[in-house]
Amino acid sequence: MSKNLPLVFVLLTVTIDAIGIGIIIPVMPDLIQEVGGASIADAALWGGVLAASFSFMQFLCGPTVGSLSDRYGRRPVLLISLLFMTLDYIIMGVAHVMVLLFIGRVVGGITASTPATVGAYIADISKPDEKAKNFGLIGAFFGIGFVLGPLFGALFAEFGTRVPFFAAAIIAFANFVLGYFVLPETVTDEIRRPFEWKRANPIGSLYHIGKLPGLKLLLLVFFLIQIAFAVYPAIWSFYGIERFGWGPTLIGVSLACYGIMLAFVQGWFIRFILKYLTEKQTVIFGFFFEIVGFVGYGIIKEEIYAFLLIPFGALGAVGVPALQGIMSRIAAPNQQGELQGLLTSLTSLAFIVSPLIMTGIFYMFVDPEFPIYLPGAPFLFSALVAIVCFGLIQFVKESDYGGEKKFYFSLK
């Protein structure tokens, strides 16, 4: 068995996660209308409920699943998650009442542990100075799935509203079979940690992980930058329609372009830049370009600039993997699952809170009765949040996490 097959499997899992999310996007409105007999407006509300229930269960259960992987291993948790992911898609594919769709999303949220478990697995197999660039691979393969998912969804939807769900189920189950044969266990008795309910929840996990030196500040920065980043999925479609008069095709093309750039930046560029910058300097570099992208989208009026700004926003994507690398260095080997579970919870919470904030700002600034018309206002709010993160990260010292001293740029 090739020693690279386990890594191929976990990265495929990330890709399939993203494909599974994107593959159902084109048909969700039609499915909700078909199941609930609802209007498009009512379907949008139900879509929000289903999305929020998924994110809330992921927030609630992320540390539980992460702690289970610290106790019982990455392999069983990851394989069981893939089985339940398969079940989730089948439930949604056969559902003829809204309650089944809701149950499917709840089950999916509970078992959506793959980001946390994959992150813990990557931490297990990475040397300290390789963690940040290997975390970048997770984002890169998610970006690939982010591009492929809607394309597959639109293709399969030609054969029926339910077909994309069954296609997603088949893909998830096929990956389970691959993982069953190629995935070794990385949790040894030396780093295995007893499962404790007091730590296997968002509050308990935050309390215990937060006691590690310097980690509270890093967790705060991670949460805030995720709130800022969530502006893209929260309002991109509405922003494109309002500011540029885009239809579904241009919205999809723009997202695909971003996904391709994201895969390039997190798959290759972060490895290049980490040769010359420390993890902290890479975070600063990323946050700077996030700010540039947010400000740009806040003020532009012509669609050509929306595409020209994509590389700047994508360059900002080096920040989060580098931030994860710093935190993974600080956490002990037997806390990697707990840490990644907590980060999954914080990300889910950000993706619950941020859409409420961003859509509220967008609504206010496109309201004809409001004195200022500015569809890009949510991006300017994200820029302010990113500026706060840029300032907070300055208080982190390389010596706090064993980082190597480097020049900002080197000609070697």
Secondary structure, DSSP 8 states (H G I E B T S, - for coil): --TTHHHHHHHHHHHHHHHHHHHTTTTHHHHHHHHH---HHHHHHHHHHHHHHHHHHHHHHHHHHHHHHHHH-HHHHHHHHHHHHHHHHHHHHH--SHHHHHHHHHHHHHT--HHHHHHHHHHHHS-GGGHHHHHHHHHHHHHHHHHHHHHHHHHHHTT-TTHHHHHHHHHHHHHHHHHHHH------TTT-----TTTSSHHHHHHHHTTSTTHHHHHHHHHHHHHHHTHHHHHHHHHIIIII---HHHHHHHHHHHHHHHHHIIIIIHHHHTTTS-HHHHHHHHHHHHHHHHHHHHH--SHHHHHHTHHHHHHGGGHHHHHHHHHHHHS-GGGHHHHHHHHHHHHHHHHHHHHHHHHHHHHHHH-TTSS---TTHHHHHHHHHHHHHHHHGGG--HHHHT-----SS---
